[in-house]
Amino acid sequence: MRNRGESRGGDPGTRPAGLSRRAFIGAGAVAGLSAAGLTFRGLARPAFAAQPSAVAPFGPVQVAPDDGSYARAVRLSTAKQGQPRPVLATYQRFASAPFPLYRSDDNGQTWVQQGNIVPPGSPAGIYLQPYLYELPRAFAGLPKGALLFACNFWPFDFTKPFPFASTNIQLYASTNAGLTWSLMSTVAQGGPPDTTNGATPVWEPFLLLHENKLICYYSDQRDPNYGQKLAHQVSTDLVTWGPVVNDATGTIYPQRPGMTTIAQLRGDLWIMTYEFGDPVNGDTSNYTFHVHYRLATNPESFGSSADIPLVDQNGNWPNASPTVSWSDSGGSNGTIIVTGNDEQNLFINRALGDPGQWTQVSSPIPAGYSRQTIPIDDPAEQRDDLVLIVTGAQYGKRGDVEAGIIALGESTKATPGQTGNTPGQDRHAFIASAAAYVIAHRSDY
């Protein structure tokens, strides 16, 4: 395997050798997009005549024959004449070549690896919890269509039983459709990975461009008032970041809201989903992680919104590591789509998040630890109810990374009170697995 150097605790904000940030976002950005077949002229939405035949449901199909989870994907906004819009996907794994990046040019039916996201020469460590994002407009010197990527970097420290020095939310950028990447900044730094209340790590980034500010949301254990909270910081230049702003906190110290994802609904309404960790019978090493959500008219003001448990009309709730998206289908309010770790079905709401209007839609795509849904919203498509799903293994399990497209269609009926949630989850087990893998494969890094 590729050796990325012997640094065990290198500065996570150190930019790899190569382009400076100024050079990266200058003339080279335009050249990079052109080389990838994404010219400024091509950044406009293609005309109907240039679209391929209509997409149809399929899957699951294999993205990567790997033991991966926390799958993330982005469907690019532009395509070559007469071809589908490309999809890029990645996932987390413990191996020394983190974040393999796969590309599909046929709406997710077949995939090829086009490289890895973390650049060669980056500090040695574990890179986890990916998030891919395409800029919807020019920002901070980068052109529309440039890609951003956030992750959590744990540099090595082999003097510790768990051989990690810190946790670091990092931001990367690409101007050639993901062929090469440059580290832009470290958004937030916390203590070593440790889910024990009182430890100080940061986790699970999510990106959103809003009103000429890039918002980076993440889970934060550094506040002594909370076991864990949800917070965000903003940047106007991709390098410097504003103060920490709270998005969700527990009502008592050991509660642990985590894993922010956000979608815009009709008009100015936004939804934020997250898991809400409650100790099982007071045992803070064992939590249930039911899915909750908040609604707001500004994605920077979720902290003042009400916390709402997500429960469907039959008393079922999704459990753990949720993601959310919004589809234009399903009526004037569109459709909110939520997925959790323990359920293969999707939870949907066609009433702008009305707590009493959640139902389920069946899915042949397996459940996964933080699987992602991407509505297929091209106006030229013959139907608007299709959703691409990219998934890996469920929490604590092994499995391939897979993808497929489903139709939202009609809601399904589930048995009242039926849930897929486990009695509880020990999140420290994931860190222990990472540590054991690194120690066993130390020579590979």
C-alpha positions as CSV (number, residue, x, y, z in Angstrom):
1,M,0.0,0.0,0.0
2,R,1.0,3.6,-0.5
3,N,3.1,5.1,2.3
4,R,2.1,8.6,3.0
5,G,5.0,9.5,5.2
6,E,6.2,8.9,8.7
7,S,4.6,12.0,10.4
8,R,2.6,10.9,13.4
9,G,1.2,14.1,14.6
10,G,1.9,16.6,11.8
11,D,0.0,19.9,11.6
12,P,-3.3,18.9,10.1
13,G,-3.5,22.4,8.6
14,T,-0.3,22.0,6.6
15,R,-1.0,22.1,2.9
16,P,0.6,19.3,0.9
17,A,3.3,20.2,-1.6
18,G,1.9,21.6,-4.8
19,L,-0.3,24.5,-5.6
20,S,-0.6,27.4,-3.3
21,R,-4.2,28.4,-2.4
22,R,-3.9,31.6,-4.5
23,A,-2.6,29.7,-7.5
24,F,-5.2,27.0,-7.0
25,I,-8.1,29.4,-7.2
26,G,-6.7,31.5,-10.0
27,A,-6.4,30.8,-13.7
28,G,-5.7,27.2,-13.0
29,A,-9.2,26.7,-11.8
30,V,-10.6,27.7,-15.2
31,A,-8.2,25.4,-16.9
32,G,-9.0,22.6,-14.6
33,L,-12.7,22.7,-15.3
34,S,-12.0,22.9,-19.0
35,A,-9.7,19.8,-18.9
36,A,-12.5,17.9,-17.2
37,G,-15.0,18.8,-19.9
38,L,-16.8,21.4,-17.7
39,T,-16.5,24.7,-19.5
40,F,-18.2,27.9,-18.3
41,R,-20.5,27.6,-21.2
42,G,-21.3,24.0,-20.2
43,L,-22.2,25.0,-16.6
44,A,-25.7,26.0,-17.7
45,R,-28.3,23.3,-17.3
46,P,-28.3,21.3,-20.5
47,A,-31.3,21.7,-22.9
48,F,-33.8,18.9,-23.2
49,A,-32.4,17.8,-26.5
50,A,-29.0,17.1,-25.0
51,Q,-30.4,14.8,-22.3
52,P,-30.1,11.0,-22.5
53,S,-33.1,8.6,-22.2
54,A,-35.1,8.7,-19.0
55,V,-33.7,7.1,-15.9
56,A,-35.4,4.0,-14.4
57,P,-35.1,2.3,-11.0
58,F,-32.4,-0.4,-10.6
59,G,-30.1,-1.9,-8.1
60,P,-28.5,-2.5,-5.8
61,V,-25.3,-2.6,-7.8
62,Q,-21.7,-2.7,-6.5
63,V,-19.8,0.6,-6.3
64,A,-16.7,-0.9,-4.6
65,P,-15.9,-4.4,-3.4
66,D,-14.7,-3.0,-0.1
67,D,-15.5,-3.0,3.6
68,G,-16.8,0.6,3.6
69,S,-19.4,2.7,5.3
70,Y,-20.5,6.4,5.5
71,A,-21.0,6.5,1.8
72,R,-21.2,10.0,0.2
73,A,-21.9,11.1,-3.3
74,V,-22.5,14.2,-5.5
75,R,-24.3,14.4,-8.8
76,L,-22.5,17.0,-10.9
77,S,-24.6,19.8,-12.3
78,T,-23.2,19.5,-15.9
79,A,-22.6,16.7,-18.4
80,K,-21.2,16.3,-21.8
81,Q,-23.6,16.6,-24.7
82,G,-26.1,13.7,-24.7
83,Q,-24.7,12.0,-21.6
84,P,-26.0,11.7,-18.1
85,R,-24.7,13.9,-15.4
86,P,-21.7,12.2,-13.7
87,V,-22.0,10.9,-10.1
88,L,-18.9,10.8,-7.8
89,A,-19.0,8.7,-4.7
90,T,-16.6,7.9,-1.8
91,Y,-16.8,6.3,1.6
92,Q,-14.8,5.8,4.8
93,R,-12.4,2.9,5.5
94,F,-9.4,2.4,7.8
95,A,-7.0,1.6,4.9
96,S,-3.9,3.7,4.3
97,A,-5.3,5.0,1.0
98,P,-8.4,6.9,2.3
99,F,-11.4,8.0,0.4
100,P,-11.2,6.2,-3.0
101,L,-13.3,8.3,-5.4
102,Y,-15.5,6.4,-7.8
103,R,-17.3,7.9,-10.9
104,S,-20.4,6.8,-12.7
105,D,-21.4,8.2,-16.1
106,D,-24.6,6.1,-16.4
107,N,-26.6,7.3,-13.4
108,G,-25.0,5.0,-11.0
109,Q,-25.3,1.7,-12.9
110,T,-21.6,1.1,-13.3
111,W,-18.6,2.6,-11.5
112,V,-14.9,3.1,-12.0
113,Q,-12.3,4.4,-9.5
114,Q,-10.8,7.6,-10.7
115,G,-8.4,8.2,-7.8
116,N,-8.3,9.1,-4.1
117,I,-9.3,12.4,-2.6
118,V,-6.6,12.9,0.1
119,P,-3.5,14.1,-1.9
120,P,-0.2,12.2,-1.8
121,G,2.1,13.4,0.9
122,S,-0.6,14.2,3.4
123,P,0.2,13.5,7.0
124,A,-0.2,9.9,8.2
125,G,-3.4,9.1,10.0
126,I,-6.9,7.9,9.7
127,Y,-9.3,10.0,7.5
128,L,-13.0,9.4,8.1
129,Q,-16.5,10.9,7.8
130,P,-16.5,12.3,4.3
131,Y,-18.8,14.8,2.7
132,L,-18.8,15.9,-1.0
133,Y,-20.3,19.1,-2.2
134,E,-20.5,21.0,-5.5
135,L,-20.5,24.8,-5.5
136,P,-23.8,26.0,-7.0
137,R,-22.2,29.3,-7.9
138,A,-18.8,30.9,-7.9
139,F,-17.4,31.5,-4.4
140,A,-14.2,32.5,-2.7
141,G,-12.2,32.5,-6.0
142,L,-13.5,29.1,-7.1
143,P,-15.8,28.8,-10.1
144,K,-19.3,27.4,-10.1
145,G,-19.1,23.6,-10.3
146,A,-15.9,23.3,-8.2
147,L,-16.0,20.6,-5.7
148,L,-15.5,20.8,-1.9
149,F,-14.8,17.9,0.4
150,A,-14.8,17.8,4.2
151,C,-13.6,15.0,6.4
152,N,-12.3,14.2,9.9
153,F,-8.6,13.6,10.1
154,W,-7.0,11.7,13.1
155,P,-3.2,12.0,13.0
156,F,-1.3,9.2,14.5
157,D,0.3,9.2,18.0
158,F,1.6,5.7,18.7
159,T,2.5,6.7,22.3
160,K,-1.3,6.4,23.1
161,P,-3.3,3.1,23.6
162,F,-5.6,4.6,21.0
163,P,-2.9,5.9,18.6
164,F,-4.5,9.2,17.6
165,A,-3.4,12.7,18.5
166,S,-6.5,14.8,17.7
167,T,-9.6,15.1,15.5
168,N,-9.6,17.7,12.7
169,I,-12.4,18.8,10.4
170,Q,-10.6,19.5,7.1
171,L,-11.7,21.2,3.9
172,Y,-10.4,20.3,0.4
173,A,-11.3,21.6,-3.0
174,S,-11.1,20.4,-6.6
175,T,-11.5,22.4,-9.8
176,N,-11.3,19.4,-12.2
177,A,-14.2,17.2,-11.3
178,G,-12.4,15.5,-8.5
179,L,-9.2,14.4,-10.4
180,T,-7.0,16.3,-8.0
181,W,-7.6,18.0,-4.6
182,S,-6.0,20.7,-2.5
183,L,-6.2,21.1,1.2
184,M,-7.7,24.6,1.9
185,S,-8.0,24.8,5.7
186,T,-8.8,23.1,9.0
187,V,-12.2,24.2,10.2
188,A,-12.1,22.9,13.8
189,Q,-9.7,20.9,15.9
190,G,-10.6,18.8,18.9
191,G,-9.0,16.2,21.2
192,P,-8.4,12.6,20.3
193,P,-11.3,10.5,19.1
194,D,-13.2,9.5,22.2
195,T,-17.0,9.3,22.7
196,T,-16.8,9.4,26.5
197,N,-18.6,12.5,27.8
198,G,-16.0,15.0,28.9
199,A,-13.6,14.2,26.0
200,T,-13.2,17.0,23.5
201,P,-13.2,15.6,19.9
202,V,-15.1,16.9,16.8
203,W,-16.9,14.8,14.3
204,E,-19.0,14.5,11.2
205,P,-18.8,17.6,8.9
206,F,-21.5,18.8,6.5
207,L,-21.2,21.6,4.0
208,L,-23.6,24.2,2.7
209,L,-23.2,27.5,0.8
210,H,-25.7,30.1,1.9
211,E,-25.7,33.9,1.3
212,N,-22.1,34.0,0.2
213,K,-20.9,32.1,3.2
214,L,-19.8,28.5,3.4
215,I,-21.3,26.8,6.5
216,C,-19.5,23.8,8.0
217,Y,-21.7,22.0,10.4
218,Y,-20.2,19.3,12.8
219,S,-20.7,17.5,16.1
220,D,-18.7,19.1,18.9
221,Q,-17.7,17.6,22.3
222,R,-15.5,20.5,23.3
223,D,-18.2,22.5,25.2
224,P,-18.0,21.5,28.9
225,N,-21.7,22.2,29.3
226,Y,-22.7,19.3,27.0
227,G,-21.6,15.7,26.4
228,Q,-22.0,16.6,22.7
229,K,-23.7,19.3,20.7
230,L,-24.3,20.3,17.1
231,A,-22.6,23.5,15.9
232,H,-21.4,25.3,12.8
233,Q,-18.8,27.9,11.7
234,V,-18.8,30.0,8.5
235,S,-16.2,31.2,6.1
236,T,-16.1,33.6,3.2
237,D,-12.7,32.6,1.9
238,L,-12.4,28.9,2.7
239,V,-9.4,29.6,5.0
240,T,-10.6,31.6,8.0
241,W,-13.6,30.5,10.1
242,G,-15.9,32.4,12.3
243,P,-17.0,31.6,15.9
244,V,-18.7,28.4,16.9
245,V,-22.5,28.7,16.8
246,N,-24.8,26.2,18.5
247,D,-27.4,24.3,16.4
248,A,-28.7,21.7,18.8
249,T,-28.0,20.8,22.4
250,G,-29.3,18.3,24.9
251,T,-31.6,19.2,27.7
252,I,-29.3,17.3,30.1
253,Y,-25.6,16.9,29.9
254,P,-25.3,13.2,28.7
255,Q,-27.6,13.6,25.8
256,R,-25.6,13.6,22.5
257,P,-27.2,15.1,19.4
258,G,-25.0,14.2,16.4
259,M,-24.6,13.8,12.7
260,T,-26.1,17.0,11.1
261,T,-27.5,16.9,7.6
262,I,-29.6,19.7,6.1
263,A,-31.9,20.2,3.1
264,Q,-33.8,23.1,1.7
265,L,-37.5,22.6,1.3
266,R,-40.0,24.9,-0.5
267,G,-39.3,28.6,-0.3
268,D,-37.2,29.6,2.6
269,L,-37.8,26.6,4.8
270,W,-34.9,24.3,5.8
271,I,-34.8,21.0,7.7
272,M,-31.9,19.7,9.8
273,T,-31.9,16.0,10.8
274,Y,-29.7,14.4,13.5
275,E,-29.5,11.5,15.8
276,F,-30.3,12.2,19.4
277,G,-28.3,10.0,21.8
278,D,-30.1,9.1,25.0
279,P,-28.3,6.8,27.5
280,V,-30.0,3.4,27.9
281,N,-31.2,3.2,31.5
282,G,-28.7,5.9,32.5
283,D,-25.8,3.9,31.1
284,T,-23.6,6.5,29.3
285,S,-21.6,3.8,27.5
286,N,-24.8,2.6,25.8
287,Y,-27.1,4.9,23.8
288,T,-30.2,4.8,21.6
289,F,-29.9,7.2,18.7
290,H,-33.5,8.0,17.5
291,V,-33.7,10.5,14.7
292,H,-34.9,14.0,15.5
293,Y,-35.2,17.1,13.3
294,R,-35.6,20.9,13.4
295,L,-37.2,23.3,10.9
296,A,-36.0,26.9,10.3
297,T,-36.3,29.7,7.8
298,N,-32.5,30.3,7.9
299,P,-30.0,27.4,8.0
300,E,-27.9,29.4,10.5
301,S,-30.7,29.6,13.1
302,F,-31.6,26.0,13.9
303,G,-30.4,26.7,17.5
304,S,-33.6,28.5,18.3
305,S,-35.9,26.0,16.6
306,A,-37.9,23.2,18.4
307,D,-36.5,19.7,18.6
308,I,-38.9,17.3,17.0
309,P,-38.7,13.4,17.2
310,L,-39.3,11.8,13.9
311,V,-42.1,9.2,14.3
312,D,-44.3,8.0,11.5
313,Q,-48.1,7.6,11.5
314,N,-47.8,4.0,12.9
315,G,-45.5,4.8,15.7
316,N,-42.2,3.8,14.0
317,W,-39.1,5.9,14.1
318,P,-35.8,5.7,12.2
319,N,-32.7,5.0,14.3
320,A,-29.2,6.4,14.1
321,S,-26.9,8.2,11.5
322,P,-29.7,9.9,9.5
323,T,-29.4,11.9,6.3
324,V,-32.0,14.1,4.7
325,S,-32.8,15.3,1.2
326,W,-35.7,16.9,-0.5
327,S,-37.4,16.0,-3.8
328,D,-39.5,18.2,-6.0
329,S,-41.9,15.3,-6.5
330,G,-45.0,14.4,-4.5
331,G,-47.2,17.6,-4.7
332,S,-46.8,21.3,-4.0
333,N,-44.7,20.7,-0.9
334,G,-42.3,18.2,-2.4
335,T,-41.1,15.2,-0.4
336,I,-38.7,15.2,2.5
337,I,-36.6,11.9,2.5
338,V,-34.9,10.6,5.6
339,T,-32.9,7.5,6.0
340,G,-31.4,5.9,9.1
341,N,-28.9,3.2,9.9
342,D,-31.3,0.5,11.1
343,E,-34.1,0.7,8.5
344,Q,-34.0,-0.3,4.8
345,N,-37.2,1.7,4.2
346,L,-37.1,5.5,3.7
347,F,-39.1,7.8,5.9
348,I,-40.9,10.5,3.8
349,N,-43.0,13.6,4.6
350,R,-45.0,15.5,2.0
351,A,-46.2,18.2,4.4
352,L,-43.1,20.3,4.9
353,G,-42.2,18.4,8.0
354,D,-45.5,18.3,9.8
355,P,-44.8,15.9,12.7
356,G,-48.0,13.9,12.1
357,Q,-47.4,13.3,8.4
358,W,-44.4,10.9,8.3
359,T,-44.8,7.7,6.3
360,Q,-42.5,5.1,4.8
361,V,-41.5,4.0,1.3
362,S,-39.9,0.6,0.7
363,S,-36.4,0.4,-0.8
364,P,-34.5,-2.5,-2.2
365,I,-31.2,-0.7,-1.4
366,P,-29.7,-2.0,1.8
367,A,-29.6,0.1,5.0
368,G,-26.3,1.6,5.9
369,Y,-24.3,3.7,8.3
370,S,-25.2,7.2,7.1
371,R,-26.3,6.2,3.6
372,Q,-27.1,9.1,1.3
373,T,-30.1,9.9,-0.9
374,I,-29.9,12.2,-4.0
375,P,-33.2,13.1,-5.7
376,I,-33.0,12.9,-9.5
377,D,-34.4,16.3,-10.2
378,D,-33.6,17.0,-13.9
379,P,-36.6,18.9,-15.4
380,A,-36.0,17.0,-18.7
381,E,-36.6,13.6,-17.1
382,Q,-40.0,12.0,-17.7
383,R,-40.6,11.3,-14.0
384,D,-39.6,13.3,-11.0
385,D,-39.9,10.7,-8.2
386,L,-36.6,9.0,-8.6
387,V,-33.9,8.9,-5.9
388,L,-30.3,7.7,-6.1
389,I,-29.1,5.9,-2.9
390,V,-25.5,5.3,-2.1
391,T,-24.8,3.1,0.9
392,G,-22.1,1.1,2.7
393,A,-22.3,-1.3,5.6
394,Q,-24.5,-0.7,8.7
395,Y,-22.8,0.4,11.9
396,G,-20.7,-2.4,13.3
397,K,-21.1,-4.6,10.3
398,R,-19.2,-5.4,7.1
399,G,-20.3,-5.0,3.5
400,D,-19.7,-3.7,0.0
401,V,-20.5,-0.1,-1.0
402,E,-23.6,-0.2,-3.2
403,A,-25.9,2.1,-5.1
404,G,-29.3,2.1,-6.8
405,I,-32.2,4.2,-7.9
406,I,-35.7,3.8,-6.4
407,A,-39.1,5.4,-7.1
408,L,-40.7,7.2,-4.2
409,G,-44.2,6.2,-5.4
410,E,-46.8,5.4,-2.8
411,S,-46.1,5.2,1.0
412,T,-46.0,1.7,2.5
413,K,-47.8,0.6,5.6
414,A,-45.6,-0.7,8.5
415,T,-46.8,-2.6,11.6
416,P,-47.6,-0.1,14.4
417,G,-44.7,0.2,16.8
418,Q,-42.3,-1.7,14.5
419,T,-38.8,-0.3,14.5
420,G,-35.4,-1.5,13.3
421,N,-33.4,0.1,16.1
422,T,-31.1,-1.9,18.2
423,P,-31.4,-1.6,22.0
424,G,-28.3,0.6,22.0
425,Q,-25.0,1.2,20.4
426,D,-21.5,1.6,21.9
427,R,-19.9,4.2,19.7
428,H,-16.6,3.7,21.4
429,A,-16.4,0.3,19.7
430,F,-15.8,2.1,16.3
431,I,-12.8,3.9,17.7
432,A,-11.5,0.7,19.2
433,S,-11.8,-1.0,15.8
434,A,-9.9,1.9,14.2
435,A,-7.1,1.6,16.7
436,A,-6.8,-2.1,16.4
437,Y,-6.6,-1.9,12.6
438,V,-4.0,0.8,12.7
439,I,-1.8,-1.0,15.2
440,A,-2.0,-4.2,13.2
441,H,-1.2,-2.5,9.9
442,R,1.1,0.2,11.1
443,S,3.8,-0.6,8.5
444,D,1.3,0.2,5.7
445,Y,1.0,3.9,6.6
